[in-house]
Every structure is written in structure tokens, then in C-alpha cells.
Amino acid sequence: MQLIKVEKAILPTRWGDFIIFGFEEKKNGKNHIALVYGDIKINQPILSRVHSECLTGDAFFSLRCDCGDQLKMAMQKIADEGIGILIYHRQEGRNIGLLNKIKAYSLQDHGLDTVEANLKLGFSADDRDFSLCADIFNILHVKKIRLLTNNPYKVDMLISAGIDIVERIPLITKKNKKNNCYLKTKAEKMGHLLFK
């Protein structure tokens, strides 16, 4: 187990009251959270979202990506379901960090796409590791999930880490003029399933 559970508390939101759990990586002290809605101790697959941190999209409502819209949509779907988990995984910019993400944005301003920008900065196209999220599901005693995602790589990594994904549920957001290239790159270069 790479994580320890640190604390939990009630988190009131516009979608209702979640329980927020804080986790810490043993090796480096990095923090991650899980938002739990309803009684997840039921004997059925739990609607879940593994959401990678995106400060610009989630907090500042950037139109460059679909992250903030996906986060809101996932929270709404979980609330509508009445039971669910949202893991907020702290790996900004496909795990290149916030400042490097801003550098990547600058390269995108000059014509590169999101994959090309990451590669130009010396990173892989996507350096995220979702195995930590499997630890969170295990700590919460959840073995079977219905995963809200468009990313088959995320599905494969969670399955290889021991999580039983019984269904992949698309999380399709609306395109806009600012994120059209980003979404096209996700579909064409990263294999994201952006069509139902």
C-alpha cells in the first residue's frame, strides 16, 4: 500500500454533502483526496470518477481543456446516483507539474498540440500513474466500480492494479473554439473515446 488515510470530514457542495477523505503518499508526503457520496458499503459496483488535478480547468474554469466541465459533470452524476466516489488525483498537467504545464500552454500558443508540447519539454505525452487510485479504492473497501471516463489507458491501469471495472461510462463535454484542438488531440493521439 503506497498511501495512508489521514482524515475525513463532511464537505457540503452544491450537489449535496460529500465525505472528503485525505490520503498521503508514504514515500513523498504528496496528498490526494476522495469524495464519497452516500453509503458505498452496498454490495454493488460503485459509480466512480478518477479525476486528475487541473488547477486551470477546475479552479479557474479554463476553456483550453474539458477538465472543469468533466469534474462538475462527474459530481452531478454521482449525486444523481445517490452513491459514488470521486478521487481527485494530484498529478497536474498529466503529471508534469503546474509550472511545466504553463510552459506547455505557451508552446501550444505557438502552434503545438498538448502532446507535442509535453514532448518538447522532455516529458512523455502522459506520465500519469493511476495505481495510487487503486490503493484509495482498496482503503475504502471498494473492489468493483462503474468508471466515468473517456480514457482507455486509465481503465487498463486500474484493472491491472486489481480494480474490477464492470462498466465504462462516457463523460462527454461540449466542445468550444478554445478546446477543439485539445479534444481532437486526446482522441487522435491518446486514444480517448470522445464519442458515445
N, C-alpha and C positions, 0 to 999 in steps of 0.2 A: 504494500500500500504506500503510494507516494504522498498521500495527503493526510492531514488530521483535521477533524471537525473542531472548530474553535468555539463558536457560539451561535445562538439562534435568537430571533426576535420577531415580533409582528411588524409587517411592513404594509401600511394602508396605501392603496393605489387607486387610481380612477377606475380600475377593473375589479376592485374589492381587496380584501385583506389576504396577503400572502404571508407565509413564514419565510424569512430570509435566513439562510444558513451561511456562515462564513467558514471557509476552508483555507488551510495554509499548506504550501508545499514544504515537505520536510527538508529538502536539500538547499532551498534558497529563500524561504520565507515569503514567496510570492503568494498573493491572495486571489481566491476565486469565490464565487457565490452561487448558491442555488436558491431559486424562489419556488416554494412549494404551495400549491393551491389545493385545498380540500384534503381529504383523507386518502393518502397514497398507499395505505396498508391493505387496500382491497386486492382481491385475487384476480386481477385482470391487467392487461398491458396499459401502461400509463402514457397519456399524451405528453410528449416531451419536446423541448427545443434546446439544442446546444448552440448558444449564440456567442460568437467571438466578439470581443470588445472592439468597438469602433467609436471612439470619442467624437469624431467629427460627425458621424451619422446619427449616433444615439443621443448625444447631448446637444449638438449644435445644428441638427436637422439638415446636414449637408445633402444637396441634391446630386452629388457626384456618384453616390452609391445607393443601394437599396437597403442598407443595414438598419437604419432607424425605422423604416416602414416595416421591415420584417420583425423587428423587436416588438413594435406595437401590435402588429397582426398576431404574433405568437401569444402575447399576453391576453389579447382578446379571445383567441380561440381556446386557450386554457381556461379562462374564466367562464366562457360559454359552456365548456365541457363540464365544469364544476370540479374537476380534479386534474392536476398536471404539475409538471416540473419544468422550469426554465433555468438552465445552467448558463451563467454568464462567465465565459472563459476569458481570462485576462491575457490575450495574445494579440495585441493591437497590430493592425496592418499585416495580417497573415503572419504574425509573429516577428515582424522586423522592428517594431517599436514605433512610438509616436513621431519622433523627430525624423526617422528614416521614412516614415510614411509621408510626412510633409515634403521631404526631398523627392519621393516618388511622385507626389502630386505635381511638383514643379516640372519634373520630366514629362508628365502627362500634359501639362500646359503647353509643352513644346512638341507635342505630336506622338509621344509614345503611349502605348496602352498600359494597363496596370501590370500585366505580366512582363512586358518589355522593360518597364521602369524598375521593377524589382530585380530583374536580371542585370540591368545596367549598374545597379547599386551593389552587385555582388551577392545577392540573395537568390534563393530558389523562387520559383513562381509562387509557391505556397509552402511555408515552413511550419504550418500548424501541426500540433500533436494532440489528438483527441483522446489519448489513453487516460489522461488525468480525469476526463469527464466520466470514463467508465468507473474510476475509483469513487467518484461522487455518487453515481447510481448505486454502487455496491454499499457505500456507507449508509445510504438512505434505504437500503434493502429492497431496491427495485431491480429486477432482473429482466423484465420484458417491457418494451416500450413501443409506442407508435411515434415515430420521429418526424417532426416538422422540419423538412429540409429539401433543398434542391440539389444538394452536393453528394454525389455517389461516393466520393472519397471519404467523407465523414461517416457514411453508412458502413463502408468497408472497414474503416479503422475501429469503429465502435464494436462491430461484430467480432473482429479479430481480438479485441480486448475482452471479449466474453459477454457482451450485452446482446440479448436476443431482441432484434428489431423485427417485429411481426408485420409492420406496415410503414412505408414511407409516404408521408403526406406532403404534397407540394405546398410551398409558401411563396406564391407568385405575387409580386407587387407590380404597380403600374410603372411603365417607362415614362421618362421625361427627356427633354432635349439634352440635359446635362449628364444623364446616366446611361444613355443609349449605347455608347461605345463600351462602357464598363460592363453592361449586361451582355452585350454581344461577345466580348472577350471571355467572360465567365462561361458562356455556352460553348463557344467555338474552341477555346484553348484550354479550358479547365474542366470541360465535360458536365457543367451544371445543367440540370434538367429544368429549363425555364418554361417549358410548355407542359400542360397537364396531359 
